[in-house]
Amino acid sequence: MSATLPHLRRGLGRDSATRAAPHLRALVGAAGIAVCDPDRVLAFDGAGSDHHGPGDPLALFLHGRRPDRLHVEPRVACDVPGCPLGSAVVAPILVGDAPVGHLVAAWERGGRVSPEDTRVVGEAAALVGAQVALADLEEQGERLAEAELRALRAQISPHFVYNALAAIAAHIHSDPEEARELLTEFAEFTRYAFRSQRPYVTLADELTYVEKYLRLEQARFGARLGVRIEVAPEVLQAVVPVLSLQPLVENAVRHGVEGHGGSGHLEIVGRDLGVDAELRVRDDGPGMAEPDRALDRPAGRGIGLSNVQGRLRQAFGPGYGLVVQSAPGEGTTVVMTVPKFAPGVRAA
């Protein structure tokens, strides 16, 4: 059954059904097998495939019976002379209590369907249903992550765009070459932040655009903003959600530097923890009394902390995400922990 799982995790469609059908037929030991949606055959494999296939009506196997019940058909209703199929077991593929399709296992004429055959087909249909349900959940999770990313972009764009353009404008007359370079950095960063369709990037990519963001902020603050970046090369190929590190840095600038009289120091440190990677974004600003609450509210401490936390947990599970360390007068450190490798999470 494990051979069918990668195909069905993409949902129940013609392509996934076609790939899974041979494995399902081998699993149940039937002469032929059909994977169906609520109305028609999506894929057929085995005996009878010369005239049975995608598009055949489900009524060929149901004969007016309830679609949510497992049953045995004594004879497949096929009028093609010489069709080898005789009896069949028809099992609903359920997601929750709703039938989303059927698994039909057919035996050759003259063969008998045993109770064991019926049980195996029913269990195979239940496993297919479980995989389809997981595919639906993953699709919902992807849609939620996309919505959260759009919300994050809406949060960061007005503040960042205004300040970046102001910094560029301040250099137009005094240092036109610097202004041109800043405008290039601004264009590249906004293309990454607001137009990229990639859900995941390598940490190296995210850091590249974090550095562009900081270049623009240093143009605004000048020597009042000190920056140190020290990231172990072993973690640079870790994959993270796009715009996961940058909001932590922007948050540190807004609350650690702007909230500290317009000057301060910010550092980004990345460590190799073996199977995991740890990123620390630290500012020496005023700090806060209740750091744990920063992850539970969309406003207050900052841009997107709860948003980033949600996307990290969606991608990697509850064992990963953000931790905020802070105290009044002692600055703030946001620690992000991600796996260096996560199955199914790849940079585009």
C-alpha positions, 0 to 999 in steps of 0.5 A: 500500500505504501507505493500508492500513498505518494500518488493519492496524497495529491488528491483523487483525480485521473492522474493520481488514480491512474498511478495508484490503480496497479498498486491497489489491484496488487494489494487486493488480489483482484483481476481488475480494479477501478478507481472512481469519482462519485459518477465515473471511472477515473482509472482502470487496471487489469482484466477488461482494460481493453474495453473498460477505462476512464469515463465509464459510468459508475452505474456499471457497478452500483446497480442502484445501490446506496453509494455510501455502503460496501457491497458485493455485485454478483455480476458486472453489468458489461455487455461486451462479449467476452468480458472476463469480469464477473463479480465485484466488490464496490467500496465507498471512498469516504472523507469523513462521512461523505463518499468522494468516490469508489474502489471497485475490485472485480474478479473473473467470471466463475470466481467467488468473492470471499469474505476476506476479499470483501474485507481487504477491499473495504480496508483499501478503500478506507486507506485511500479515503484517509490519503484523500482527506490528508490531501484536502487538509494539506491543500487547506493548509497551503491556502491558509499559508498563502492568505497569511503571506498576503496579510503579512505583505499588507502589513509591511508594505506601507511602513517600509515603502514610505521610509525606503523612498524617503531615504532614497529621496534624501540622497538624490541631490547629495549623492546621485550614485548612492541614490541609484544604488539604493533604488536598485536595492529597493526594486529588487527587495520589493520584487522579492517581498511583494511579487514573489510566488515562491512559498519557500526559499533557502535561508541564503536567499532570505538573507540576501534580501534581508541584507538589501532591506538593511542597506535601505534602513542604514541609508535612513539611519546612517551610523545610528544603526549598527548591524552584525550578521554571522550565519554558519554556512552549514545552515544556509541551504535550510528551507524557510517560508518566504518572508520569515526572517525579514519581518523579525529584522524589520520588527527589531528596527522598528521597536529596537532602533526607532523605539530607542531614540533612533539609534541602536545595534542589531545582530543576526546570528545563525547556528548549526544545531545538527538536524536543525538551524537556529536564527537569532535576531537581537536588538538592544532596544527597550525590551518588553515585560511580557515577551510571550504575548508578542506571538499571540497578537497581530499588533503591539510588539510588531510586524508579523510575529504571529503571522511568521509563527503560524507559517513556520508551524504550518510548514514544520509542525509545533516543534518549530517556530519562534521564541521571544526573549526579552525584559525591560531595558535589556533588548529583545531577541527573537529565536527562530528554529527550523529543520535543516531538512523537512520532507515535502518542503522545497525551495522553488 
